Structure formats: structure tokens, C-alpha cells
Amino acid sequence: MSLRVTILGSGTSLGVPMIACPCMVCQSSNPKDKRLRSSVLVQSGETNLVIDTGPDFRMQMLQSGTTHLEGILITHCHKDHTAGLDDVRAFNWINNTKAHVYAEASVIKSLRQEFAYAFSESKYPGLPDIILNKIDEQPFEVEGLPVIPIRVMHHLLPVLGFRIGDFCYLTDTNHVPENQFSKIRGSKVLVVDACATKRTFHILIYHRHLNSLRN
């Protein structure tokens, strides 16, 4: 499976620079200190998947030149990962397609509340057209592209990471249960956020080392 992965954003929940912050990073002119909210674009052939649609989703789609999406994977319900979902309207109109969103039950409940207007019985013209697909920890496919959900913890909130081919993406992660490492083992690229605990990093490195020895 050939994949192209683009990190669309790697900033904090407030983005970098942060509004009104006088620190040297937020005041920096270095383009590496201009970071949008966390999101990633995974491309395989003609299939485009986005993981999370935060407040910067519109700009991320414009900057990446994305013209169509086959699937949107949501890691968890926090606004810095979902607030841009309304902007799927553009894909609805341009491509005459519905937006397929994949999320677990608790996230779907939150999306229905946050974007209630999009799921009302009386459809107002121009509203986003979204199909919510419920997932759990079982593997699933989007347009034939296999996706493996990975259960991780964001403090006390259970969230999902995803493995697609040899690529693993874990965001807002402070703990990875040991029973999930079998899903990560053998991946060639692992993206994990800086909130991960020292113990988690050590376990990840240990499993990666074991895998390299086996290969």
C-alpha cells in the first residue's frame, strides 16, 4: 500500500502563535512557529482521508490543495478536533457528494449536539450534508483502505488513534494501554503528540526496537 501523509497541523489546542501571548515563540517570525491545530491528510491512490477537522480545517484544505475527501476520521469530541466540520459544505457542493465521518458513539452524540442544524429533520438549503458512521476498536475500511483504530487515553478521556497501512497517528495521548501495542508494532511511521508520558515513549521505543531486531 502506497501512502502519502501530510501533517496539516501540529499546534496546541489554541494554535501557535496563541492569541495575545507575548512569549518568544508566539512572537517569533520563524515559519516553524506558525502551527495550525492538529490534523493529518492521508492519501492512497484517489482516496483522501483526513483525521480531525479542527478550527483550521478550511485553511488546511486550501493550503494542501485538497479537492475531495472520501472520509473524515475523528479521534475525539474536543472542539480543537471537530470545530471545522461545517466547512465540509464546500466538498458537498463542488463534488456533489456527502461527507462520510467515522467516529465512535460518544463522539457522534457530541457532533449531533454541536452541529444540530446539520442533522435536523427540516433541511435548510446549504447546510453540510454529513453521514455519520459509527466505529469502535474494530478495523474498518474507507473506499477499500483499511483502518485500524487504536485505543489511547487523553487524561481521563478515551480517544482513538488510527493505523493506516504502515502509518500510525496518535494525538492527545498521555497513555497507551499495553494491549494496544500489537496494533502499533511493525509500523514504519509513528506520529505521537508531545503530551505522551515518559513511560509511554519508553514502551513505544522498546517495541520498535524489538520489531527491528525481528526484521
C-alpha positions in Angstrom: 0.0 0.0 0.0 1.5 3.3 -1.1 0.6 6.3 1.2 1.3 10.0 1.1 0.9 11.6 4.5 0.7 15.4 5.1 0.8 16.9 8.6 -1.8 19.7 8.2 -1.3 21.0 11.7 0.7 20.2 14.8 -0.2 23.0 17.1 -1.7 23.0 20.6 -5.5 23.4 21.1 -5.0 27.2 20.9 -2.7 27.1 17.9 0.8 28.7 17.6 1.0 31.6 17.9 -1.6 31.9 20.6 -3.8 35.0 20.8 -2.3 37.7 23.0 0.7 35.7 24.0 3.9 37.7 24.4 6.3 34.7 24.6 9.2 34.5 22.3 7.7 31.5 20.4 4.4 33.3 19.7 6.2 36.4 18.7 8.7 34.5 16.5 8.9 35.2 12.8 10.1 31.6 12.2 7.6 29.8 10.0 8.1 26.7 12.1 6.5 28.6 15.0 3.3 29.1 12.9 1.4 25.9 13.6 -2.3 25.1 12.9 -4.4 22.8 15.1 -3.7 19.1 14.9 -4.8 17.3 11.7 -3.4 15.0 9.1 -4.2 14.1 5.5 -3.6 10.5 4.3 -3.7 9.8 0.6 -3.7 6.5 -1.2 -4.4 6.5 -4.9 -7.5 8.5 -5.4 -8.6 8.1 -1.8 -8.2 11.1 0.6 -8.7 10.7 4.3 -8.5 13.5 6.9 -8.0 12.8 10.6 -9.8 15.5 12.6 -11.4 18.7 11.4 -10.4 21.4 13.9 -11.0 25.2 13.7 -8.3 25.5 11.0 -9.8 22.9 8.7 -10.8 25.3 5.9 -7.3 26.8 5.7 -5.7 23.3 5.9 -7.7 22.2 2.9 -6.8 25.3 0.9 -3.1 25.1 1.8 -2.9 21.3 0.9 -4.9 21.8 -2.3 -7.4 19.1 -1.3 -10.3 18.9 -3.8 -12.1 15.8 -2.5 -12.5 13.7 0.7 -13.6 10.1 0.9 -13.5 10.0 4.7 -13.1 12.0 7.8 -11.8 10.2 10.9 -12.5 11.8 14.3 -10.2 11.0 17.2 -12.4 12.6 20.0 -15.0 15.2 20.6 -12.9 18.2 21.7 -13.5 21.4 19.7 -9.9 21.7 18.5 -10.6 18.5 16.6 -14.1 19.0 15.4 -15.0 22.7 15.1 -14.3 23.0 11.4 -16.7 20.2 10.4 -19.2 22.7 9.0 -16.7 23.5 6.1 -17.3 20.1 4.5 -20.2 22.0 2.8 -17.7 23.1 0.1 -17.0 19.4 -0.8 -20.7 18.7 -0.7 -21.4 21.4 -3.3 -18.3 21.1 -5.5 -18.3 17.3 -5.7 -22.0 16.6 -5.2 -21.1 14.1 -2.5 -22.0 13.6 1.1 -19.2 13.8 3.8 -18.6 10.5 5.4 -17.5 10.9 9.0 -16.2 8.0 11.1 -16.3 8.3 14.9 -17.2 6.3 17.9 -20.7 6.5 19.5 -19.8 9.1 22.2 -18.3 11.4 19.5 -21.3 11.0 17.2 -23.5 12.1 20.1 -21.4 15.2 20.6 -21.4 16.0 16.9 -25.2 15.8 16.7 -25.4 18.2 19.6 -22.7 20.7 18.3 -24.0 20.6 14.8 -27.6 20.0 15.4 -28.7 22.2 12.5 -26.9 19.8 10.1 -28.9 16.8 11.3 -32.4 18.4 11.8 -35.4 16.8 10.0 -36.1 20.0 8.1 -33.0 20.7 6.0 -32.2 24.3 5.4 -30.6 24.8 1.9 -26.8 25.0 2.1 -26.3 23.1 5.3 -23.5 20.5 5.5 -24.5 17.0 4.3 -22.9 14.5 6.6 -23.2 10.8 7.1 -22.1 9.6 10.5 -20.5 6.2 10.5 -20.2 4.6 14.0 -16.9 2.8 14.7 -15.3 1.1 17.7 -12.0 -0.5 18.2 -12.6 -3.0 15.3 -10.8 -2.5 12.0 -12.9 -1.0 9.1 -12.4 0.2 5.6 -12.9 3.5 3.8 -13.1 3.0 0.0 -11.1 -0.2 0.4 -8.4 1.5 2.5 -8.0 -0.5 5.8 -8.1 1.5 9.0 -7.2 0.1 12.5 -8.5 2.1 15.5 -6.1 2.3 18.5 -7.5 3.0 21.9 -5.5 5.5 23.9 -6.2 7.9 26.8 -6.3 11.6 26.8 -6.0 12.1 30.5 -9.3 10.6 31.6 -11.0 10.6 28.2 -10.7 7.5 26.0 -9.9 8.6 22.4 -8.9 6.8 19.2 -5.7 6.8 17.3 -5.5 5.3 13.9 -3.2 3.0 11.9 -3.5 3.1 8.1 -1.0 0.8 6.4 2.4 1.4 8.0 1.4 4.8 9.3 0.2 5.3 12.9 -1.3 8.5 14.3 -1.8 9.1 18.0 -2.9 12.5 19.1 -3.8 13.9 22.5 -2.3 10.8 24.1 -0.9 10.6 27.6 -1.3 6.9 27.9 -1.3 3.9 25.5 -2.6 0.7 27.1 -0.2 -2.2 26.6 -2.9 -4.3 25.0 -2.9 -1.8 22.1 0.8 -2.1 21.2 0.2 -5.1 18.9 -1.7 -2.7 16.7 1.3 -0.3 16.5 4.0 -2.9 16.2 5.6 -3.1 12.7 4.6 0.4 11.7 7.2 2.4 9.8 6.0 5.8 10.7 4.5 6.7 14.1 3.2 10.2 14.9 2.6 10.7 18.6 1.9 14.0 20.4 4.2 15.7 23.0 1.7 15.0 25.8 2.7 11.4 25.9 4.2 10.3 29.1 7.8 9.3 29.5 6.8 5.7 30.2 4.7 5.6 27.1 7.6 6.8 25.0 9.9 4.2 26.5 7.4 1.4 25.8 7.0 2.6 22.2 10.7 2.7 21.7 11.1 -0.7 23.3 8.6 -2.3 21.0 10.0 -0.6 17.9 13.5 -1.9 18.9 12.1 -5.5 19.3 10.5 -5.2 15.9 13.7 -4.1 14.2 15.5 -7.0 15.7 12.9 -9.4 14.5 13.1 -8.0 11.0 
